Amino acid sequence: MRYVSVDLETTGLDPLKNDIIEFGAVLDDLKNPRPLEELPRFHAYICKEEYTGQPFALSMHPTIFRRIAEREEGYDYVYPNNLGKAFQTFLIKNGYVLEKDRIVRINVGGKNFASFDLQFLKNQTNFLNSVRISHKILDPGILCLEEDDESIPCLRQCLERVGIVKEVSHNTIDDAMDVVKVLRAKLGSVFVK
């Protein structure tokens, strides 16, 4: 099964008030896994004239803001209303097919994607005009749930439960790749016989 692991970095938790500043995605196929370093990646910083955010989130991302302010070479920068088309172009280059000027439904994987990232994409971009997302989301948290848990585990806990001990980087490509690692660890044997 092909899916796209998606992650966002934002200036806070409120999709109506705070802003997307970084978008990252990694394409994977659980039936035909490729080495992690060969997986196609899409990364872009989101440009605006002004950003609104919460201190804790703003303080986490000085490098992102410096890159956006200076338009540091070697990175892609898009405005919110261009993100969907830019991502659509990437998906087409990687084997996805247009259907009525939109991508055929894609499966998305991501930690808290449905309740967090998707809400930002809906409220701040025209992403869904270019990309159709399945309503069924692969969230690794439920796959890593253990009997004594009082809540669904975070990405760091999911990584630990599949034998990867590391901090979550809050870099969209790294975090999207961490989701791929967890999903492969939990689902890989189901798809690859």
C-alpha positions in Angstrom: 0.0 0.0 0.0 1.4 3.4 -1.0 1.0 6.3 1.4 2.5 9.7 2.1 3.9 10.5 5.5 3.2 14.2 6.1 4.3 16.5 8.9 4.0 20.3 9.5 5.7 22.7 11.8 3.5 25.6 12.9 3.7 28.8 15.1 1.2 27.3 17.6 -1.6 25.0 18.1 -4.6 27.0 16.7 -5.2 26.4 13.0 -7.4 29.6 12.9 -4.8 31.9 14.5 -1.3 30.3 14.1 0.6 29.7 10.9 2.2 26.8 9.0 5.9 27.5 8.5 7.2 24.1 7.2 5.7 21.2 5.2 7.4 17.9 4.7 6.4 14.6 3.2 8.0 11.2 2.5 6.5 8.7 0.0 6.5 5.0 1.0 5.0 1.8 -0.2 4.6 -0.9 2.4 4.2 -3.6 -0.3 7.4 -2.6 -2.1 9.6 -1.0 0.5 12.7 0.8 -0.8 15.7 1.7 1.4 14.8 4.7 3.6 17.5 6.9 2.0 15.9 6.4 -1.5 12.3 7.4 -0.5 11.1 10.5 -2.4 10.8 13.6 -0.2 9.1 16.9 -0.5 10.0 19.8 1.7 9.0 23.5 1.6 9.1 26.5 3.9 5.8 28.4 3.9 6.3 32.2 3.3 4.1 35.0 4.5 4.6 38.7 5.1 3.7 38.2 8.8 3.4 35.3 11.2 1.2 34.9 14.3 2.2 32.5 17.0 2.6 31.4 20.5 6.0 31.9 22.3 6.7 28.2 22.9 6.3 27.4 19.2 8.1 30.5 17.9 11.1 29.8 20.1 11.4 26.2 18.7 12.0 27.4 15.2 14.7 30.2 14.9 16.5 28.4 12.0 13.3 28.1 10.0 12.5 31.8 10.4 16.1 32.8 9.5 15.9 30.7 6.3 12.6 32.2 5.3 13.8 35.7 6.0 17.0 35.3 4.1 15.6 32.9 1.5 18.7 30.7 2.1 19.7 28.8 -1.0 19.2 25.1 -1.2 15.6 25.1 0.1 12.1 25.5 -1.5 9.8 28.4 -0.4 6.1 28.6 -1.3 3.2 30.8 -0.3 0.3 29.0 1.4 -1.9 29.1 -1.7 0.8 27.5 -3.9 1.6 24.6 -1.5 -1.1 22.3 -3.0 0.0 22.8 -6.6 3.7 22.4 -5.7 2.9 19.1 -3.8 0.7 17.9 -6.6 3.6 18.4 -9.1 5.8 16.4 -6.8 3.3 13.6 -6.5 2.8 13.4 -10.3 6.6 13.1 -10.8 6.4 10.2 -8.4 3.7 8.1 -10.1 0.4 9.6 -8.9 -2.2 10.4 -11.5 -4.5 13.4 -11.9 -8.2 12.9 -11.8 -10.3 16.0 -12.7 -7.4 18.3 -12.0 -6.7 16.8 -8.6 -4.6 13.9 -7.4 -6.4 10.6 -7.0 -7.0 10.0 -3.4 -3.8 9.6 -1.4 -3.3 7.6 1.8 -1.7 9.7 4.5 0.4 8.7 7.5 1.3 11.0 10.3 1.2 11.5 14.0 -1.9 13.5 14.8 -2.3 14.3 11.1 -6.1 14.2 11.1 -6.6 16.3 14.3 -3.7 18.7 13.8 -1.9 19.0 10.5 -5.0 18.5 8.3 -6.8 21.3 10.1 -4.0 23.7 9.4 -4.0 22.7 5.7 -7.7 23.2 5.5 -7.7 26.6 7.1 -4.6 28.1 5.7 -4.1 26.8 2.2 -5.9 25.6 -0.9 -4.1 22.3 -0.5 -7.3 20.2 -0.9 -8.0 21.8 -4.3 -4.9 20.0 -5.6 -4.7 16.9 -3.4 -7.4 14.6 -2.3 -6.7 12.9 1.1 -8.3 9.7 2.2 -10.4 10.1 5.3 -8.6 7.0 6.7 -5.3 8.2 8.2 -2.4 5.9 9.3 -1.6 7.3 12.7 1.2 5.2 14.3 0.0 6.1 17.8 -2.8 3.5 17.8 -0.4 0.8 16.6 1.9 1.5 19.5 -0.8 1.5 22.3 0.0 -0.7 25.2 -2.2 -2.1 27.9 -1.2 0.4 30.7 -1.4 3.5 28.6 -3.7 6.2 29.7 -3.5 8.1 26.4 -2.3 7.4 22.9 1.5 7.5 22.8 3.4 10.4 21.2 5.9 9.9 18.4 8.8 9.6 20.7 7.1 6.8 22.6 6.1 5.1 19.3 9.8 5.2 18.2 10.9 3.8 21.6 8.3 1.0 21.3 9.8 -0.2 18.0 13.3 0.0 19.4 14.4 3.5 18.2 15.5 5.7 21.0 15.8 9.3 19.9 14.3 12.7 20.4 11.7 14.0 17.9 13.5 16.7 15.9 10.6 18.9 15.0 12.0 19.0 11.4 9.2 17.9 9.0 11.3 15.5 6.9 12.9 13.9 10.0 9.5 13.5 11.7 7.8 12.2 8.6 10.6 9.7 8.2 10.2 8.7 11.9 6.5 7.9 11.1 7.7 5.7 8.2 10.0 3.8 10.5 7.3 3.2 13.0 4.7 2.1 10.4 7.2 -0.2 8.7 8.1 -1.8 12.1 4.4 -2.3 13.0 3.0 -3.1 9.5 5.8 -4.2 7.4 5.3 -8.0 8.0 1.6 -7.6 7.1 2.4 -6.4 3.6 5.8 -8.1 2.8 5.6 -11.9 2.9 
